[in-house]
Amino acid sequence: MNLLITGASGLYGSKLAEKATANYAVYSGYCQDPPAFGNPIQFDISDRSRIGEVFKKVNPAVVVHAAALTDVDKCETNKKLAWQINVEGTRNIVKETKANHAFLVYISTDYVFNGEAGNYKENDQPDPINYYGFTKLKAEKLVKDTVDDYCIARASVIYGSTPAAGKVNYALWVLDKLRRNEQIKIITDQWNSPTLNTNLVDMTLEVIERRLTGTFHLSGATRISRYDFAALIAQTFDLNEKLIKPSASAEFSWSAKRPTDSSLNTAKAQQTLKNKPLQISQALEKMKQEVFKYKQ
Ligand SMILES: NC(=O)c1ccc[n+]([C@@H]2O[C@H](COP(=O)([O-])OP(=O)(O)OC[C@H]3O[C@@H](n4cnc5c(N)ncnc54)[C@H](OP(=O)(O)O)[C@@H]3O)[C@@H](O)[C@H]2O)c1
């Protein structure tokens, strides 16, 4: 069965491509950074006619749409580009997915919520406070309005053991700084549900196998502040926690606003899936094993 992944060079998509090759003919879509796993296929999702060609060539039974402009501040300062990739790109993917009668998994985000309440359930009212969240919510609507069989999988602060698409993720950045004995300032006043990429991959593969439809919060199971997350990373990897200095979000000047508490309630996924959202301590232990595996 043919599986097309968009964003297969990214933090999440690269791990999905790696694991999915065991059971599927994987086509790994990328734009600039060639992916390490699957059959690489280059395209810009905002190029309507190219997406038509890609679907003709690949003829996917399943599409996982993970490609996006994920830089939240860049989305704020370059709204045109964010709209082009996150909304128009998704429009192209959903049209072809429908025409192909394929099953679609769309990877979305906790940033569709405003962050005033936290512990969001799938049916809670989205209300994005930055342009990235706005475009991802528009894309969710395109998926719902166009595709017959879809799953919208919302994640939150994805992290993992290896750099991807030319950049390190938050957890690897913390690890690198602490290993160099450098101090880092981390905010104590933002909470979310950090998601280990390989945990998200296992949950996505189950969604595909069982053709689960609707919206699912497939994030990590633990609500945690950025600061406490960094402290747990230090503890898990036996590094010096004292190098992590607490700070407030008001000390930083980002272009895009961040939700205060965009943590996701994962009860639906816990009840439905065999591959459950992991608690943060389990996920960091898993990441530790993966870091050592990839070093060897
Ligand atoms: N990272 C997070 O904390 C987080 C949290 C919640 C939800 N999400 C969602 O999860 C998904 C995966 O995120 P990620 O962090 O794995 O992404 P990422 O590492 O930033 O990678 C982005 C991917 O999108 C591709 N891409 C970007 N523009 C493209 C274009 N115009 N045409 C085709 N491909 C394009 C990139 O390809 P090239 O590198 O080859 O250009 C890359 O493979 C995204 O939809 C994101 O919105 C992410």
The ligand as an SDF file (V2000), in Angstrom:
LIG
                    3D

 48 52  0  0  0  0  0  0  0  0999 V2000
    7.1840   21.2430   15.9700 N   0  0  0  0  0  0  0  0  0  0  0  0
    6.2240   21.3550   16.8420 C   0  0  0  0  0  0  0  0  0  0  0  0
    6.4690   21.6690   18.0230 O   0  0  0  0  0  0  0  0  0  0  0  0
    4.7920   21.1040   16.4520 C   0  0  0  0  0  0  0  0  0  0  0  0
    3.7970   21.1400   17.4300 C   0  0  0  0  0  0  0  0  0  0  0  0
    2.4680   20.8670   17.0780 C   0  0  0  0  0  0  0  0  0  0  0  0
    2.1630   20.5690   15.7550 C   0  0  0  0  0  0  0  0  0  0  0  0
    3.1440   20.5690   14.8120 N   0  0  0  0  0  0  0  0  0  0  0  0
    2.7740   20.2480   13.4130 C   0  0  0  0  0  0  0  0  0  0  0  0
    3.3890   19.0130   13.1020 O   0  0  0  0  0  0  0  0  0  0  0  0
    3.7630   18.9770   11.7280 C   0  0  0  0  0  0  0  0  0  0  0  0
    5.2290   18.5550   11.6230 C   0  0  0  0  0  0  0  0  0  0  0  0
    6.0340   19.5280   12.2950 O   0  0  0  0  0  0  0  0  0  0  0  0
    7.6180   19.3660   12.3820 P   0  0  0  0  0  0  0  0  0  0  0  0
    8.0780   20.1140   13.5830 O   0  0  0  0  0  0  0  0  0  0  0  0
    7.9950   17.9420   12.1790 O   0  0  0  0  0  0  0  0  0  0  0  0
    8.0560   20.1910   11.0770 O   0  0  0  0  0  0  0  0  0  0  0  0
    9.5140   20.7150   10.7010 P   0  0  0  0  0  0  0  0  0  0  0  0
   10.5570   19.9010   11.3510 O   0  0  0  0  0  0  0  0  0  0  0  0
    9.5380   22.1970   10.8730 O   0  0  0  0  0  0  0  0  0  0  0  0
    9.5500   20.3850    9.1420 O   0  0  0  0  0  0  0  0  0  0  0  0
    8.6620   21.0070    8.2660 C   0  0  0  0  0  0  0  0  0  0  0  0
    8.4920   20.1110    7.0610 C   0  0  0  0  0  0  0  0  0  0  0  0
    7.6160   20.7390    6.1250 O   0  0  0  0  0  0  0  0  0  0  0  0
    8.2440   20.7550    4.8530 C   0  0  0  0  0  0  0  0  0  0  0  0
    7.8240   21.9250    4.1070 N   0  0  0  0  0  0  0  0  0  0  0  0
    7.8540   23.2250    4.5080 C   0  0  0  0  0  0  0  0  0  0  0  0
    7.4180   24.0200    3.5120 N   0  0  0  0  0  0  0  0  0  0  0  0
    7.0860   23.2050    2.4760 C   0  0  0  0  0  0  0  0  0  0  0  0
    6.5820   23.4240    1.1830 C   0  0  0  0  0  0  0  0  0  0  0  0
    6.3010   24.6680    0.7210 N   0  0  0  0  0  0  0  0  0  0  0  0
    6.3760   22.3600    0.3660 N   0  0  0  0  0  0  0  0  0  0  0  0
    6.6460   21.1080    0.8140 C   0  0  0  0  0  0  0  0  0  0  0  0
    7.1260   20.8330    2.0130 N   0  0  0  0  0  0  0  0  0  0  0  0
    7.3530   21.8740    2.8440 C   0  0  0  0  0  0  0  0  0  0  0  0
    9.7170   20.7980    5.1640 C   0  0  0  0  0  0  0  0  0  0  0  0
   10.4320   20.3350    4.0150 O   0  0  0  0  0  0  0  0  0  0  0  0
   11.9680   20.7970    3.7360 P   0  0  0  0  0  0  0  0  0  0  0  0
   12.6790   20.8430    5.0450 O   0  0  0  0  0  0  0  0  0  0  0  0
   12.4570   19.7320    2.8200 O   0  0  0  0  0  0  0  0  0  0  0  0
   11.8640   22.1440    3.0790 O   0  0  0  0  0  0  0  0  0  0  0  0
    9.7980   19.8360    6.3490 C   0  0  0  0  0  0  0  0  0  0  0  0
    9.8290   18.4890    5.9200 O   0  0  0  0  0  0  0  0  0  0  0  0
    3.4790   20.3650   11.1730 C   0  0  0  0  0  0  0  0  0  0  0  0
    2.2920   20.3190   10.4290 O   0  0  0  0  0  0  0  0  0  0  0  0
    3.3000   21.2420   12.4010 C   0  0  0  0  0  0  0  0  0  0  0  0
    2.3850   22.2830   12.1550 O   0  0  0  0  0  0  0  0  0  0  0  0
    4.4520   20.8190   15.1230 C   0  0  0  0  0  0  0  0  0  0  0  0
  1  2  1  0
  2  3  2  0
  2  4  1  0
  4  5  1  0
  4 48  2  0
  5  6  2  0
  6  7  1  0
  7  8  2  0
  8  9  1  0
  8 48  1  0
  9 10  1  0
  9 46  1  0
 10 11  1  0
 11 12  1  0
 11 44  1  0
 12 13  1  0
 13 14  1  0
 14 15  2  0
 14 16  1  0
 14 17  1  0
 17 18  1  0
 18 19  2  0
 18 20  1  0
 18 21  1  0
 21 22  1  0
 22 23  1  0
 23 24  1  0
 23 42  1  0
 24 25  1  0
 25 26  1  0
 25 36  1  0
 26 27  1  0
 26 35  1  0
 27 28  2  0
 28 29  1  0
 29 30  1  0
 29 35  2  0
 30 31  1  0
 30 32  2  0
 32 33  1  0
 33 34  2  0
 34 35  1  0
 36 37  1  0
 36 42  1  0
 37 38  1  0
 38 39  2  0
 38 40  1  0
 38 41  1  0
 42 43  1  0
 44 45  1  0
 44 46  1  0
 46 47  1  0
M  CHG  2   8   1  16  -1
M  END
$$$$
